[in-house]
């Protein structure tokens, strides 16, 4: 029987697992593909697009590039102590809230109360799920940091 923990500080400092790497790669490539596709649509449109459409396209390009940039950062560096999970959750909360505001704004202008309630409910549901993921990610990060401090204190 050992007196110490079964893993040490080096185990906490290891790189990302294969499933996390694949997930980040999919998120990054998906964001980049969406941004490039929408950018090409915006650039090759023969006529002048309405201002709202251009704003929506630019916002979607920004969201795609944010996910691609995040994935590139997480894959190139070793985000320690679940920092990548917290950042991804913050991106999800931010983009879900923006989506909700955009959908409700469009529904107020174009749809009746049923449309506003439908898209508002969907948007709030997405934002709540993203917020729950943020709470989980922050708790996991806090647990890892607490464990690191315990190990550092024991090892002197």
C-alpha positions as CSV (number, residue, x, y, z in Angstrom):
1,X,0.0,0.0,0.0
2,X,1.3,3.4,-0.9
3,X,1.1,6.4,1.4
4,X,0.9,9.0,-1.3
5,X,-1.7,9.6,-4.0
6,X,-1.7,7.3,-7.0
7,X,-0.8,10.2,-9.3
8,X,1.5,13.1,-9.0
9,X,1.9,16.6,-10.4
10,X,3.3,15.3,-13.7
11,X,0.1,13.4,-14.3
12,X,-1.9,16.6,-13.9
13,X,0.3,18.4,-16.3
14,X,0.0,15.9,-19.2
15,X,-1.4,16.9,-22.5
16,X,-4.9,16.6,-23.9
17,X,-6.4,13.1,-24.4
18,X,-7.1,11.8,-27.9
19,X,-10.9,12.4,-27.7
20,X,-10.4,16.0,-26.5
21,X,-7.9,16.6,-29.4
22,X,-10.3,15.1,-31.9
23,X,-13.2,17.2,-30.5
24,X,-11.0,20.4,-30.7
25,X,-10.0,19.5,-34.2
26,X,-13.6,19.1,-35.3
27,X,-14.7,22.3,-33.6
28,X,-11.8,24.2,-35.1
29,X,-12.3,22.9,-38.6
30,X,-16.0,23.3,-38.4
31,X,-15.6,27.0,-37.3
32,X,-13.1,27.6,-40.0
33,X,-15.2,26.0,-42.7
34,X,-18.3,28.0,-41.6
35,X,-16.3,31.2,-41.6
36,X,-14.7,30.6,-45.0
37,X,-18.0,29.5,-46.6
38,X,-20.0,32.5,-45.2
39,X,-17.1,34.8,-46.1
40,X,-17.1,33.5,-49.7
41,X,-20.9,33.9,-49.9
42,X,-20.6,37.5,-48.7
43,X,-17.7,38.3,-51.0
44,X,-19.3,36.8,-54.2
45,X,-22.8,38.1,-53.8
46,X,-23.6,39.9,-57.0
47,X,-25.8,42.6,-55.6
48,X,-25.8,44.7,-52.4
49,X,-27.0,42.8,-49.4
50,X,-29.3,44.4,-46.8
51,X,-27.5,45.8,-43.8
52,X,-29.1,43.2,-41.5
53,X,-27.8,40.3,-43.7
54,X,-24.3,41.7,-43.8
55,X,-24.3,42.1,-40.0
56,X,-25.5,38.6,-39.6
57,X,-22.8,37.2,-42.0
58,X,-20.1,39.2,-40.2
59,X,-21.2,37.9,-36.8
60,X,-21.3,34.3,-38.1
61,X,-17.8,34.7,-39.6
62,X,-16.6,36.1,-36.2
63,X,-18.1,33.2,-34.3
64,X,-16.5,30.7,-36.7
65,X,-13.1,32.3,-36.4
66,X,-13.4,32.5,-32.6
67,X,-14.0,28.7,-32.5
68,X,-11.2,28.1,-35.0
69,X,-8.8,30.3,-33.0
70,X,-9.7,28.7,-29.7
71,X,-9.2,25.2,-31.1
72,X,-5.8,26.2,-32.6
73,X,-4.7,27.7,-29.3
74,X,-5.8,24.6,-27.3
75,X,-4.1,22.2,-29.8
76,X,-0.9,24.2,-30.1
77,X,-0.5,24.7,-26.3
78,X,-1.2,22.5,-23.4
79,X,-4.0,24.3,-21.6
80,X,-3.4,23.4,-18.0
81,X,-6.0,22.6,-15.4
82,X,-9.0,22.6,-17.7
83,X,-8.5,26.2,-18.9
84,X,-9.7,25.1,-22.3
85,X,-13.0,23.8,-20.9
86,X,-13.7,27.1,-19.2
87,X,-12.8,29.2,-22.3
88,X,-15.0,26.9,-24.5
89,X,-17.9,27.2,-22.1
90,X,-17.6,31.0,-22.0
91,X,-17.6,31.0,-25.8
92,X,-20.8,28.8,-25.8
93,X,-22.5,31.1,-23.3
94,X,-21.6,34.3,-25.2
95,X,-22.6,32.9,-28.6
96,X,-25.9,31.4,-27.3
97,X,-26.9,34.7,-25.7
98,X,-26.1,36.6,-28.9
99,X,-28.1,34.0,-30.9
100,X,-31.0,34.4,-28.5
101,X,-31.0,38.2,-28.8
102,X,-30.7,38.0,-32.6
103,X,-33.5,35.4,-33.0
104,X,-35.9,37.3,-30.6
105,X,-35.1,40.6,-32.4
106,X,-36.0,39.0,-35.8
107,X,-39.1,37.3,-34.4
108,X,-40.4,40.6,-32.9
109,X,-40.1,42.2,-36.3
110,X,-41.3,39.3,-38.5
111,X,-43.3,36.9,-36.4
112,X,-46.1,37.1,-33.8
113,X,-46.0,36.3,-30.1
114,X,-45.9,32.6,-30.8
115,X,-42.7,33.0,-32.9
116,X,-41.1,35.2,-30.2
117,X,-41.9,32.6,-27.5
118,X,-40.7,29.7,-29.7
119,X,-37.3,31.3,-30.5
120,X,-37.0,32.8,-27.1
121,X,-37.5,29.5,-25.5
122,X,-35.0,27.8,-27.8
123,X,-32.5,30.5,-27.2
124,X,-32.9,30.5,-23.4
125,X,-32.6,26.7,-23.4
126,X,-29.4,26.8,-25.3
127,X,-28.0,29.5,-23.0
128,X,-29.0,27.6,-19.9
129,X,-27.3,24.4,-21.2
130,X,-24.2,26.5,-22.0
131,X,-24.3,28.1,-18.6
132,X,-24.5,24.7,-16.9
133,X,-21.5,23.6,-18.9
134,X,-19.6,26.7,-17.7
135,X,-20.5,25.9,-14.1
136,X,-19.2,22.3,-14.6
137,X,-16.0,23.5,-16.3
138,X,-15.3,26.0,-13.5
139,X,-15.9,23.4,-10.8
140,X,-13.6,20.9,-12.6
141,X,-10.9,23.5,-12.9
142,X,-11.2,24.5,-9.3
143,X,-11.0,20.8,-8.2
144,X,-7.8,20.3,-10.3
145,X,-6.2,23.5,-8.9
146,X,-7.1,22.4,-5.4
147,X,-5.6,19.0,-6.0
148,X,-2.4,20.6,-7.4
149,X,-2.1,22.8,-4.3
150,X,-2.5,19.7,-2.1
151,X,0.2,17.9,-4.0
152,X,2.6,20.8,-3.9
153,X,2.0,21.2,-0.2
154,X,2.7,17.5,0.4
155,X,5.8,17.5,-1.8
156,X,7.2,20.6,-0.2
